Each structure stands twice: as C-alpha cells, then as structure tokens.
Amino acid sequence: MKILFLNGPNLNLLGQRQPEVYGRTTLADIERLVRERAKKLKVGIEFRQSNLEGELVAWIQQAKGKFEAIVLNAAAYTHTSVALRDAIAAVAIPTIEIHLSNVHAREEFRHKSLIAPVCRGQITGFGANSYILALEAALNVNES
Ligand code: DQA
C-alpha cells in the first residue's frame, strides 16, 4: 500500500509560523514522524508540500493508479478551493482531510471546508499527531 501526504500553502513555515496555534514542530519533523510510523506499519509514503493550488491539483490527478489513499492538509485552500474538491472527486482515491489546529474552534471562515464532502473523513486539532492518526485511518480506509 502507498499513501500520498499532501501539504498546502504556508505549511513549509511550520515551526516559525504562529507557534501558539501550530506549535514548534517543523514540517520536516512531521515527515520524519510519519516515515518512522509508516516503516513500522510497512506502508510506503510520499510526503510533499506546495504553496501553489495548481500543483496540488496536478499531484492529486497524478496519484490515480499509484496511491491507495491521500492524506491532505490543504491549509487555507481547504476553505476556498473548488479546484481541489473537484480533483479529489475526479480521482476517487479515498482522501482524508487533516488539520493541525482545531479549525472549528477558530475563526468562522475556517469552519467551512469545501473539500470535506468529497473526503472520507476529517481529523482536526491534534497537532502533528493528526498526521499519525490519518496514517492509521488511511490503512483501514477500504474497510470503513
Ligand atoms: C490548517 C488550518 C487552516 O485553516 C489554515 O489555513 C492552515 C493550517 C491546520 O493545519 O490547522 O494553513 O490547515
């Protein structure tokens, strides 16, 4: 099994960006944690980040036939992107929406996710652990 982890805009700044909201863990730290757990579980992963909506759309399209599940922290595009939503619906690969912060406990504009209706589920508010929980969820996504 192979799982694609995609990270959207500004997540490259984790560690320095609003640490009171997102913590001090960098994206490289999170990738290391995910790789360690994936190795134990004997799953292959790819871990990518882009600030560009079109690049994220292209990666979702290219995942068809290569990955069995996608874990997506679409960051701000969660709340704005019809293009990402359409890409997820088009490839029909089970996709898990994740966030470090609890988006429902924050500003009202973050309560709405345009991608949630086409995702299998949402994990939000567990910091770096959201990624590990999503890895576990992705492993069983075809049974749920
Ligand atoms: C985020 C939450 C989004 O609302 C925000 O735009 C982000 C990060 C999170 O992981 O908590 O950039 O996806």
Backbone and ligand atoms as CSV (ligand in chain L), in Angstrom:
chain,resi,resn,atom,element,x,y,z
A,1,MET,N,N,0.833,-1.197,0.000
A,1,MET,CA,C,0.000,0.000,0.000
A,1,MET,C,C,0.872,1.252,0.000
A,2,LYS,N,N,0.443,2.277,-0.776
A,2,LYS,CA,C,1.173,3.559,-0.774
A,2,LYS,C,C,0.210,4.703,-0.463
A,3,ILE,N,N,0.661,5.590,0.407
A,3,ILE,CA,C,-0.182,6.723,0.824
A,3,ILE,C,C,0.539,8.028,0.468
A,4,LEU,N,N,-0.212,8.932,-0.141
A,4,LEU,CA,C,0.333,10.235,-0.526
A,4,LEU,C,C,-0.074,11.291,0.500
A,5,PHE,N,N,0.914,11.933,1.119
A,5,PHE,CA,C,0.661,13.042,2.054
A,5,PHE,C,C,0.894,14.354,1.318
A,6,LEU,N,N,-0.143,15.189,1.251
A,6,LEU,CA,C,-0.009,16.483,0.579
A,6,LEU,C,C,-0.263,17.623,1.571
A,7,ASN,N,N,0.580,18.625,1.481
A,7,ASN,CA,C,0.510,19.784,2.375
A,7,ASN,C,C,0.415,21.054,1.555
A,8,GLY,N,N,-0.521,21.915,1.924
A,8,GLY,CA,C,-0.776,23.135,1.177
A,8,GLY,C,C,0.017,24.337,1.662
A,9,PRO,N,N,-0.468,25.529,1.284
A,9,PRO,CA,C,0.294,26.759,1.463
A,9,PRO,C,C,0.639,27.097,2.913
A,10,ASN,N,N,1.847,27.606,3.056
A,10,ASN,CA,C,2.389,28.104,4.334
A,10,ASN,C,C,2.780,27.002,5.321
A,11,LEU,N,N,2.515,25.756,4.979
A,11,LEU,CA,C,2.899,24.678,5.903
A,11,LEU,C,C,4.411,24.455,5.878
A,12,ASN,N,N,5.087,24.985,4.862
A,12,ASN,CA,C,6.566,24.973,4.853
A,12,ASN,C,C,7.122,25.863,5.972
A,13,LEU,N,N,6.279,26.731,6.531
A,13,LEU,CA,C,6.745,27.647,7.590
A,13,LEU,C,C,6.483,27.114,8.994
A,14,LEU,N,N,5.960,25.891,9.085
A,14,LEU,CA,C,5.678,25.333,10.424
A,14,LEU,C,C,6.940,25.362,11.278
A,15,GLY,N,N,6.742,25.675,12.569
A,15,GLY,CA,C,7.904,25.790,13.460
A,15,GLY,C,C,8.159,27.255,13.787
A,16,GLN,N,N,8.020,28.109,12.742
A,16,GLN,CA,C,8.203,29.556,12.971
A,16,GLN,C,C,6.869,30.274,12.868
A,17,ARG,N,N,5.914,29.668,12.164
A,17,ARG,CA,C,4.650,30.325,11.867
A,17,ARG,C,C,3.667,30.187,13.039
A,18,GLN,N,N,3.222,31.297,13.602
A,18,GLN,CA,C,2.221,31.292,14.695
A,18,GLN,C,C,2.366,30.058,15.600
A,19,PRO,N,N,3.492,29.942,16.316
A,19,PRO,CA,C,3.702,28.739,17.129
A,19,PRO,C,C,2.639,28.527,18.202
A,20,GLU,N,N,1.959,29.619,18.613
A,20,GLU,CA,C,0.890,29.475,19.615
A,20,GLU,C,C,-0.299,28.704,19.029
A,21,VAL,N,N,-0.415,28.705,17.703
A,21,VAL,CA,C,-1.508,27.964,17.044
A,21,VAL,C,C,-1.013,26.603,16.537
A,22,TYR,N,N,0.186,26.619,15.909
A,22,TYR,CA,C,0.627,25.415,15.187
A,22,TYR,C,C,1.763,24.661,15.868
A,23,GLY,N,N,2.263,25.187,16.984
A,23,GLY,CA,C,3.340,24.502,17.695
A,23,GLY,C,C,4.707,24.800,17.090
A,24,ARG,N,N,5.735,24.128,17.621
A,24,ARG,CA,C,7.127,24.375,17.207
A,24,ARG,C,C,7.653,23.288,16.271
A,25,THR,N,N,6.834,22.292,16.036
A,25,THR,CA,C,7.264,21.183,15.175
A,25,THR,C,C,7.320,21.644,13.724
A,26,THR,N,N,8.412,21.349,13.045
A,26,THR,CA,C,8.527,21.753,11.640
A,26,THR,C,C,7.883,20.680,10.749
A,27,LEU,N,N,7.699,21.024,9.467
A,27,LEU,CA,C,7.122,20.042,8.535
A,27,LEU,C,C,8.098,18.881,8.340
A,28,ALA,N,N,9.398,19.193,8.382
A,28,ALA,CA,C,10.407,18.121,8.254
A,28,ALA,C,C,10.318,17.167,9.451
A,29,ASP,N,N,10.074,17.720,10.654
A,29,ASP,CA,C,9.885,16.866,11.849
A,29,ASP,C,C,8.669,15.953,11.652
A,30,ILE,N,N,7.581,16.546,11.148
A,30,ILE,CA,C,6.353,15.759,10.952
A,30,ILE,C,C,6.603,14.653,9.930
A,31,GLU,N,N,7.303,15.010,8.853
A,31,GLU,CA,C,7.603,13.995,7.825
A,31,GLU,C,C,8.393,12.838,8.442
A,32,ARG,N,N,9.364,13.174,9.308
A,32,ARG,CA,C,10.183,12.131,9.955
A,32,ARG,C,C,9.305,11.213,10.815
A,33,LEU,N,N,8.402,11.831,11.593
A,33,LEU,CA,C,7.497,11.034,12.449
A,33,LEU,C,C,6.620,10.096,11.610
A,34,VAL,N,N,6.094,10.648,10.502
A,34,VAL,CA,C,5.221,9.846,9.633
A,34,VAL,C,C,6.019,8.705,9.000
A,35,ARG,N,N,7.253,9.019,8.549
A,35,ARG,CA,C,8.086,7.972,7.912
A,35,ARG,C,C,8.409,6.853,8.893
A,36,GLU,N,N,8.732,7.233,10.150
A,36,GLU,CA,C,9.065,6.209,11.167
A,36,GLU,C,C,7.877,5.274,11.387
A,37,ARG,N,N,6.677,5.872,11.536
A,37,ARG,CA,C,5.491,5.064,11.804
A,37,ARG,C,C,5.137,4.211,10.578
A,38,ALA,N,N,5.276,4.805,9.385
A,38,ALA,CA,C,4.945,4.072,8.148
A,38,ALA,C,C,5.871,2.869,7.981
A,39,LYS,N,N,7.138,3.046,8.361
A,39,LYS,CA,C,8.096,1.946,8.243
A,39,LYS,C,C,7.672,0.783,9.145
A,40,LYS,N,N,7.278,1.129,10.380
A,40,LYS,CA,C,6.826,0.084,11.327
A,40,LYS,C,C,5.598,-0.644,10.772
A,41,LEU,N,N,4.722,0.124,10.116
A,41,LEU,CA,C,3.473,-0.454,9.600
A,41,LEU,C,C,3.658,-1.072,8.211
A,42,LYS,N,N,4.891,-0.932,7.680
A,42,LYS,CA,C,5.229,-1.465,6.347
A,42,LYS,C,C,4.341,-0.891,5.229
A,43,VAL,N,N,4.173,0.431,5.277
A,43,VAL,CA,C,3.442,1.145,4.226
A,43,VAL,C,C,4.408,2.128,3.574
A,44,GLY,N,N,4.254,2.305,2.280
A,44,GLY,CA,C,5.062,3.296,1.565
A,44,GLY,C,C,4.380,4.652,1.620
A,45,ILE,N,N,5.183,5.701,1.779
A,45,ILE,CA,C,4.562,7.037,1.749
A,45,ILE,C,C,5.356,7.988,0.848
A,46,GLU,N,N,4.636,9.001,0.349
A,46,GLU,CA,C,5.293,10.157,-0.265
A,46,GLU,C,C,4.772,11.359,0.483
A,47,PHE,N,N,5.634,12.338,0.689
A,47,PHE,CA,C,5.293,13.490,1.516
A,47,PHE,C,C,5.687,14.754,0.742
A,48,ARG,N,N,4.731,15.575,0.406
A,48,ARG,CA,C,5.010,16.765,-0.426
A,48,ARG,C,C,4.311,18.008,0.122
A,49,GLN,N,N,4.868,19.154,-0.248
A,49,GLN,CA,C,4.255,20.450,0.141
A,49,GLN,C,C,4.310,21.384,-1.048
A,50,SER,N,N,3.249,22.158,-1.234
A,50,SER,CA,C,3.288,23.204,-2.255
A,50,SER,C,C,2.467,24.404,-1.814
A,51,ASN,N,N,2.931,25.575,-2.219
A,51,ASN,CA,C,2.154,26.796,-1.972
A,51,ASN,C,C,1.199,27.084,-3.134
A,52,LEU,N,N,1.266,26.236,-4.170
A,52,LEU,CA,C,0.506,26.503,-5.401
A,52,LEU,C,C,-0.694,25.563,-5.532
A,53,GLU,N,N,-1.860,26.142,-5.683
A,53,GLU,CA,C,-3.091,25.352,-5.797
A,53,GLU,C,C,-3.022,24.390,-6.991
A,54,GLY,N,N,-2.548,24.911,-8.132
A,54,GLY,CA,C,-2.492,24.084,-9.350
A,54,GLY,C,C,-1.561,22.896,-9.203
A,55,GLU,N,N,-0.476,23.086,-8.461
A,55,GLU,CA,C,0.461,21.973,-8.260
A,55,GLU,C,C,-0.198,20.875,-7.402
A,56,LEU,N,N,-0.951,21.295,-6.396
A,56,LEU,CA,C,-1.665,20.312,-5.555
A,56,LEU,C,C,-2.704,19.563,-6.395
A,57,VAL,N,N,-3.400,20.290,-7.269
A,57,VAL,CA,C,-4.381,19.664,-8.166
A,57,VAL,C,C,-3.678,18.639,-9.057
A,58,ALA,N,N,-2.532,19.020,-9.619
A,58,ALA,CA,C,-1.785,18.110,-10.516
A,58,ALA,C,C,-1.348,16.863,-9.759
A,59,TRP,N,N,-0.872,17.019,-8.533
A,59,TRP,CA,C,-0.422,15.858,-7.744
A,59,TRP,C,C,-1.590,14.916,-7.440
A,60,ILE,N,N,-2.767,15.493,-7.157
A,60,ILE,CA,C,-3.940,14.642,-6.901
A,60,ILE,C,C,-4.297,13.867,-8.174
A,61,GLN,N,N,-4.289,14.551,-9.312
A,61,GLN,CA,C,-4.602,13.872,-10.583
A,61,GLN,C,C,-3.614,12.747,-10.862
A,62,GLN,N,N,-2.317,13.011,-10.625
A,62,GLN,CA,C,-1.275,12.021,-10.939
A,62,GLN,C,C,-1.279,10.840,-9.970
A,63,ALA,N,N,-1.986,10.984,-8.848
A,63,ALA,CA,C,-1.986,9.913,-7.834
A,63,ALA,C,C,-2.790,8.690,-8.285
A,64,LYS,N,N,-3.642,8.891,-9.281
A,64,LYS,CA,C,-4.509,7.799,-9.773
A,64,LYS,C,C,-3.670,6.596,-10.201
A,65,GLY,N,N,-3.966,5.443,-9.637
A,65,GLY,CA,C,-3.238,4.227,-10.005
A,65,GLY,C,C,-1.915,4.049,-9.274
A,66,LYS,N,N,-1.470,5.081,-8.535
A,66,LYS,CA,C,-0.176,4.991,-7.835
A,66,LYS,C,C,-0.328,4.933,-6.310
A,67,PHE,N,N,-1.394,5.530,-5.813
A,67,PHE,CA,C,-1.596,5.585,-4.355
A,67,PHE,C,C,-2.990,5.063,-4.015
A,68,GLU,N,N,-3.070,4.391,-2.868
A,68,GLU,CA,C,-4.368,3.837,-2.445
A,68,GLU,C,C,-5.132,4.824,-1.572
A,69,ALA,N,N,-4.427,5.809,-1.020
A,69,ALA,CA,C,-5.101,6.812,-0.180
A,69,ALA,C,C,-4.297,8.116,-0.216
A,70,ILE,N,N,-5.009,9.216,0.019
A,70,ILE,CA,C,-4.359,10.534,0.108
A,70,ILE,C,C,-4.691,11.123,1.478
A,71,VAL,N,N,-3.672,11.668,2.135
A,71,VAL,CA,C,-3.873,12.439,3.366
A,71,VAL,C,C,-3.580,13.891,2.992
A,72,LEU,N,N,-4.565,14.752,3.155
A,72,LEU,CA,C,-4.447,16.113,2.640
A,72,LEU,C,C,-4.640,17.165,3.730
A,73,ASN,N,N,-3.569,17.926,3.998
A,73,ASN,CA,C,-3.732,19.163,4.761
A,73,ASN,C,C,-3.700,20.283,3.725
A,74,ALA,N,N,-4.869,20.676,3.272
A,74,ALA,CA,C,-4.966,21.676,2.199
A,74,ALA,C,C,-4.746,23.090,2.720
A,75,ALA,N,N,-4.532,23.223,4.045
A,75,ALA,CA,C,-4.288,24.536,4.675
A,75,ALA,C,C,-5.385,25.524,4.242
A,76,ALA,N,N,-5.017,26.745,3.857
A,76,ALA,CA,C,-6.046,27.754,3.548
A,76,ALA,C,C,-6.934,27.348,2.373
A,77,TYR,N,N,-6.399,26.518,1.444
A,77,TYR,CA,C,-7.219,26.091,0.294
A,77,TYR,C,C,-8.408,25.225,0.717
A,78,THR,N,N,-8.351,24.679,1.925
A,78,THR,CA,C,-9.492,23.928,2.467
A,78,THR,C,C,-10.770,24.760,2.367
A,79,HIS,N,N,-10.611,26.047,2.651
A,79,HIS,CA,C,-11.776,26.921,2.806
A,79,HIS,C,C,-12.155,27.649,1.514
A,80,THR,N,N,-11.355,27.456,0.465
A,80,THR,CA,C,-11.583,28.259,-0.755
A,80,THR,C,C,-11.602,27.465,-2.057
A,81,SER,N,N,-11.051,26.258,-2.075
A,81,SER,CA,C,-10.705,25.667,-3.372
A,81,SER,C,C,-11.718,24.671,-3.938
A,82,VAL,N,N,-12.476,25.142,-4.920
A,82,VAL,CA,C,-13.353,24.252,-5.683
A,82,VAL,C,C,-12.492,23.332,-6.549
A,83,ALA,N,N,-11.337,23.840,-6.998
A,83,ALA,CA,C,-10.444,23.038,-7.863
A,83,ALA,C,C,-9.923,21.803,-7.135
A,84,LEU,N,N,-9.544,21.951,-5.873
A,84,LEU,CA,C,-9.065,20.791,-5.103
A,84,LEU,C,C,-10.217,19.814,-4.869
A,85,ARG,N,N,-11.356,20.339,-4.536
A,85,ARG,CA,C,-12.530,19.477,-4.326
A,85,ARG,C,C,-12.845,18.663,-5.574
A,86,ASP,N,N,-12.837,19.340,-6.742
A,86,ASP,CA,C,-13.144,18.641,-7.994
A,86,ASP,C,C,-12.094,17.585,-8.310
A,87,ALA,N,N,-10.819,17.885,-8.000
A,87,ALA,CA,C,-9.731,16.918,-8.274
A,87,ALA,C,C,-9.925,15.666,-7.411
A,88,ILE,N,N,-10.264,15.857,-6.143
A,88,ILE,CA,C,-10.471,14.713,-5.232
A,88,ILE,C,C,-11.644,13.865,-5.737
A,89,ALA,N,N,-12.726,14.549,-6.126
A,89,ALA,CA,C,-13.898,13.821,-6.639
A,89,ALA,C,C,-13.553,13.091,-7.933
A,90,ALA,N,N,-12.722,13.702,-8.771
A,90,ALA,CA,C,-12.393,13.116,-10.083
A,90,ALA,C,C,-11.566,11.842,-9.948
A,91,VAL,N,N,-10.571,11.839,-9.062
A,91,VAL,CA,C,-9.693,10.656,-8.987
A,91,VAL,C,C,-10.306,9.529,-8.167
A,92,ALA,N,N,-11.267,9.889,-7.315
A,92,ALA,CA,C,-11.946,8.890,-6.475
A,92,ALA,C,C,-10.975,8.025,-5.682
A,93,ILE,N,N,-9.881,8.619,-5.209
A,93,ILE,CA,C,-8.980,7.922,-4.282
A,93,ILE,C,C,-9.431,8.344,-2.878
A,94,PRO,N,N,-9.623,7.384,-1.944
A,94,PRO,CA,C,-10.050,7.786,-0.603
A,94,PRO,C,C,-9.102,8.840,-0.020
A,95,THR,N,N,-9.674,9.978,0.377
A,95,THR,CA,C,-8.869,11.113,0.842
A,95,THR,C,C,-9.294,11.494,2.256
A,96,ILE,N,N,-8.287,11.712,3.094
A,96,ILE,CA,C,-8.553,12.087,4.488
A,96,ILE,C,C,-8.099,13.530,4.682
A,97,GLU,N,N,-9.026,14.367,5.108
A,97,GLU,CA,C,-8.717,15.782,5.351
A,97,GLU,C,C,-8.133,15.924,6.754
A,98,ILE,N,N,-7.009,16.626,6.857
A,98,ILE,CA,C,-6.451,16.821,8.201
A,98,ILE,C,C,-6.060,18.279,8.438
A,99,HIS,N,N,-6.012,18.621,9.732
A,99,HIS,CA,C,-5.521,19.928,10.163
A,99,HIS,C,C,-4.784,19.764,11.486
A,100,LEU,N,N,-3.766,20.585,11.670
A,100,LEU,CA,C,-3.050,20.598,12.949
A,100,LEU,C,C,-3.926,21.224,14.036
A,101,SER,N,N,-4.502,22.381,13.700
A,101,SER,CA,C,-5.327,23.107,14.669
A,101,SER,C,C,-6.772,22.618,14.564
A,102,ASN,N,N,-7.553,22.915,15.597
A,102,ASN,CA,C,-8.985,22.590,15.538
A,102,ASN,C,C,-9.683,23.735,14.805
A,103,VAL,N,N,-9.918,23.542,13.517
A,103,VAL,CA,C,-10.469,24.635,12.696
A,103,VAL,C,C,-11.844,25.090,13.192
A,104,HIS,N,N,-12.564,24.192,13.869
A,104,HIS,CA,C,-13.912,24.549,14.343
A,104,HIS,C,C,-13.882,25.427,15.591
A,105,ALA,N,N,-12.718,25.505,16.223
A,105,ALA,CA,C,-12.586,26.352,17.412
A,105,ALA,C,C,-11.950,27.703,17.045
A,106,ARG,N,N,-11.772,27.940,15.754
A,106,ARG,CA,C,-11.096,29.173,15.314
A,106,ARG,C,C,-12.085,30.102,14.599
A,107,GLU,N,N,-11.563,31.005,13.768
A,107,GLU,CA,C,-12.427,31.992,13.098
A,107,GLU,C,C,-13.514,31.276,12.286
A,108,GLU,N,N,-14.621,31.961,12.117
A,108,GLU,CA,C,-15.766,31.347,11.434
A,108,GLU,C,C,-15.430,30.899,10.000
A,109,PHE,N,N,-14.576,31.663,9.295
A,109,PHE,CA,C,-14.288,31.283,7.900
A,109,PHE,C,C,-13.570,29.949,7.810
A,110,ARG,N,N,-12.981,29.500,8.936
A,110,ARG,CA,C,-12.296,28.193,8.917
A,110,ARG,C,C,-13.253,27.041,9.230
A,111,HIS,N,N,-14.488,27.359,9.606
A,111,HIS,CA,C,-15.435,26.292,9.944
A,111,HIS,C,C,-15.925,25.578,8.692
A,112,LYS,N,N,-15.853,26.293,7.560
A,112,LYS,CA,C,-16.361,25.717,6.304
A,112,LYS,C,C,-15.202,25.078,5.538
A,113,SER,N,N,-15.365,23.800,5.210
A,113,SER,CA,C,-14.390,23.118,4.365
A,113,SER,C,C,-15.064,22.756,3.053
A,114,LEU,N,N,-14.505,23.254,1.936
A,114,LEU,CA,C,-15.090,22.910,0.629
A,114,LEU,C,C,-14.733,21.491,0.224
A,115,ILE,N,N,-13.676,20.942,0.844
A,115,ILE,CA,C,-13.250,19.589,0.438
A,115,ILE,C,C,-13.904,18.487,1.285
A,116,ALA,N,N,-14.432,18.838,2.455
A,116,ALA,CA,C,-14.965,17.815,3.369
A,116,ALA,C,C,-15.994,16.876,2.719
A,117,PRO,N,N,-16.921,17.392,1.901
A,117,PRO,CA,C,-17.938,16.487,1.338
A,117,PRO,C,C,-17.377,15.406,0.411
A,118,VAL,N,N,-16.181,15.625,-0.142
A,118,VAL,CA,C,-15.613,14.607,-1.042
A,118,VAL,C,C,-14.503,13.804,-0.359
A,119,CYS,N,N,-14.265,14.095,0.936
A,119,CYS,CA,C,-13.261,13.328,1.698
A,119,CYS,C,C,-13.963,12.239,2.495
A,120,ARG,N,N,-13.187,11.207,2.872
A,120,ARG,CA,C,-13.775,10.113,3.652
A,120,ARG,C,C,-14.018,10.532,5.096
A,121,GLY,N,N,-13.190,11.445,5.601
A,121,GLY,CA,C,-13.354,11.923,6.965
A,121,GLY,C,C,-12.364,13.032,7.233
A,122,GLN,N,N,-12.466,13.576,8.454
A,122,GLN,CA,C,-11.679,14.761,8.812
A,122,GLN,C,C,-11.025,14.527,10.172
A,123,ILE,N,N,-9.739,14.855,10.283
A,123,ILE,CA,C,-9.034,14.778,11.569
A,123,ILE,C,C,-8.473,16.171,11.820
A,124,THR,N,N,-8.908,16.794,12.895
A,124,THR,CA,C,-8.559,18.202,13.087
A,124,THR,C,C,-8.280,18.497,14.557
A,125,GLY,N,N,-7.141,19.132,14.829
A,125,GLY,CA,C,-6.900,19.629,16.181
A,125,GLY,C,C,-5.899,18.860,17.015
A,126,PHE,N,N,-5.202,17.890,16.432
A,126,PHE,CA,C,-4.281,17.071,17.225
A,126,PHE,C,C,-2.811,17.389,16.957
A,127,GLY,N,N,-2.553,18.560,16.386
A,127,GLY,CA,C,-1.171,18.942,16.103
A,127,GLY,C,C,-0.525,17.931,15.154
A,128,ALA,N,N,0.776,17.675,15.358
A,128,ALA,CA,C,1.487,16.741,14.478
A,128,ALA,C,C,0.847,15.356,14.517
A,129,ASN,N,N,0.216,15.027,15.631
A,129,ASN,CA,C,-0.422,13.710,15.765
A,129,ASN,C,C,-1.588,13.525,14.783
A,130,SER,N,N,-2.142,14.618,14.258
A,130,SER,CA,C,-3.194,14.477,13.232
A,130,SER,C,C,-2.670,13.653,12.054
A,131,TYR,N,N,-1.376,13.820,11.740
A,131,TYR,CA,C,-0.782,13.097,10.601
A,131,TYR,C,C,-0.672,11.598,10.900
A,132,ILE,N,N,-0.324,11.270,12.149
A,132,ILE,CA,C,-0.182,9.855,12.526
A,132,ILE,C,C,-1.566,9.195,12.569
A,133,LEU,N,N,-2.533,9.918,13.135
A,133,LEU,CA,C,-3.910,9.395,13.178
A,133,LEU,C,C,-4.436,9.171,11.755
A,134,ALA,N,N,-4.075,10.073,10.845
A,134,ALA,CA,C,-4.525,9.944,9.456
A,134,ALA,C,C,-3.854,8.750,8.776
A,135,LEU,N,N,-2.607,8.505,9.119
A,135,LEU,CA,C,-1.911,7.338,8.554
A,135,LEU,C,C,-2.645,6.062,8.958
A,136,GLU,N,N,-3.008,5.981,10.237
A,136,GLU,CA,C,-3.745,4.810,10.740
A,136,GLU,C,C,-5.106,4.710,10.032
A,137,ALA,N,N,-5.783,5.844,9.868
A,137,ALA,CA,C,-7.088,5.848,9.213
A,137,ALA,C,C,-6.956,5.413,7.751
A,138,ALA,N,N,-5.908,5.878,7.089
A,138,ALA,CA,C,-5.707,5.558,5.663
A,138,ALA,C,C,-5.485,4.062,5.465
A,139,LEU,N,N,-4.817,3.431,6.436
A,139,LEU,CA,C,-4.535,1.998,6.322
A,139,LEU,C,C,-5.797,1.175,6.236
A,140,ASN,N,N,-6.826,1.643,6.947
A,140,ASN,CA,C,-8.075,0.877,7.017
A,140,ASN,C,C,-9.192,1.492,6.171
A,141,VAL,N,N,-8.816,2.415,5.304
A,141,VAL,CA,C,-9.850,3.220,4.636
A,141,VAL,C,C,-10.767,2.387,3.742
A,142,ASN,N,N,-10.254,1.272,3.243
A,142,ASN,CA,C,-11.111,0.465,2.362
A,142,ASN,C,C,-12.050,-0.448,3.122
A,143,GLU,N,N,-11.806,-0.575,4.434
A,143,GLU,CA,C,-12.708,-1.394,5.257
A,143,GLU,C,C,-13.807,-0.552,5.883
A,144,SER,N,N,-13.598,0.798,5.925
A,144,SER,CA,C,-14.587,1.627,6.619
A,144,SER,C,C,-15.656,2.142,5.661
L,1,DQA,C1,C,-4.587,24.397,8.855
L,1,DQA,C2,C,-5.842,25.207,9.206
L,1,DQA,C3,C,-6.184,26.178,8.089
L,1,DQA,O1,O,-7.344,26.925,8.432
L,1,DQA,C4,C,-5.055,27.145,7.869
L,1,DQA,O2,O,-5.335,27.998,6.779
L,1,DQA,C5,C,-3.725,26.481,7.705
L,1,DQA,C6,C,-3.422,25.294,8.516
L,1,DQA,C7,C,-4.135,23.483,10.023
L,1,DQA,O3,O,-3.385,22.538,9.763
L,1,DQA,O4,O,-4.509,23.719,11.176
L,1,DQA,O5,O,-2.855,26.966,6.983
L,1,DQA,O6,O,-4.887,23.546,7.747
